[in-house]
């Protein structure tokens, strides 16, 4: 409701001032926040016509196209964001997720590692790196990545959950149980962890 009102206000502002770049940007971001990636694309593109060097807008366009499962197009926008701002760790993580969606796990791992190099305490990057190592059955590397994720963010219930599952996959049941219990402690309504504990 509040987002809808904001979008309408920005649309009115554009009617008054058609080159109001920030209004286009705000509309695009509002649509993304509402889970409407398709509707976010046009205002973000309009914004980029007025402010072509804005890495966040390229990043958000990449996110929108990725949400629409147009991964090749998403990759181009993530890469453009990184080209403009080479220290954009979040863009590297999203690029990695995009690669993982294309089953290009080695490329995904490279992207996550670049994000971690830029931002060593980036828990999400460690977590996604662990997910990709687990998919490739590189369990020791996966465990190391999940441990880094929870070291940098001790309340990361999902990381404990997947860490527990990986320990289970390599028959380290005591460690698996400990990690799954930690996930449930952090998130008591965590059905996935309860199921794994059962």
C-alpha positions, -999 to +999 in steps of 0.1 A: +000+000+000+027+024+011+049+014-019+019+019-043+014+054-029+051+062-034+050+049-070+020+071-077+038+102-062+069+096-083+048+091-114+032+125-108+066+140-102+078+127-136+047+142-153+059+176-139+096+170-146+101+142-172+139+141-166+136+135-129+160+106-128+157+097-091+119+093-095+125+066-122+150+049-099+127+050-070+098+035-090+120+007-102+133-001-067+097+000-053+086-025-079+115-048-071+106-045-033+070-055-042+082-086-060+073-071-094+105-074-114+089-072-148+074-038-139+107-026-125+126-029-158+112+001-178+117+027-150+152+015-143+160+017-180+146+052-181+167+061-151+198+048-169+192+069-199+195+099-175+222+085-153+241+059-174+270+054-148+249+042-119+260+007-109+231+001-085+206+006-113+224-020-135+226-043-105+188-039-099+181-046-136+202-077-133+182-087-103+149-081-122+160-102-152+173-129-129+140-131-111+123-135-145+148-163-152+164-144-181+198-153-168+219-143-199+204-108-198+209-106-160+245-115-164+251-085-188+236-061-163+256-076-133+288-073-153+280-037-163+275-029-126+309-045-118+325-027-147+314+007-133+322-003-096+348-030-094+344-032-056+306-040-058+307-072-037+269-076-038+270-076-076+295-104-076+273-125-053+243-119-075+264-128-106+274-160-088+238-169-080+230-162-116+258-186-128+245-212-103+211-210-119+227-218-152+246-247-136+279-229-141+292-237-106+328-230-113+320-195-126+297-191-096+325-200-072+349-175-089+323-148-084+317-156-047+355-156-041+358-122-057+330-109-034+348-124-004+381-109-014+364-075-015+344-080+017+359-109+038+331-107+064+303-111+038+284-140+053+260-144+023+290-148-001+306-175+022+272-193+024+266-193-014+302-205-019+294-233+005+262-242-014+281-244-047+309-266-032+282-289-017+265-292-051+299-302-066+303-327-036+334-308-024+322-313+011+353-302+031+354-269+012+316-265+017+320-271+055+348-245+056+326-220+038+296-225+060+318-222+091+330-188+078+294-178+072+284-185+108+317-170+121+309-137+104+272-139+112+266-161+143+228-160+139+228-174+103+203-203+108+203-213+072+240-217+072+238-240+103+210-260+086+230-267+054+262-272+074+243-299+093+231-315+061+267-316+047+280-332+079+253-358+075+263-364+039+298-373+050+285-394+080+297-369+107+265-373+126+276-357+159+286-325+140+254-327+119+232-330+151+251-301+167+246-278+136+210-287+132+202-280+169+219-247+165+197-239+135+166-247+155+178-227+185+182-197+163+150-202+145+125-222+166+100-225+138+125-240+114+106-269+100+135-280+077+158-284+106+133-303+127+127-326+098+164-333+094+167-338+132+140-364+130 
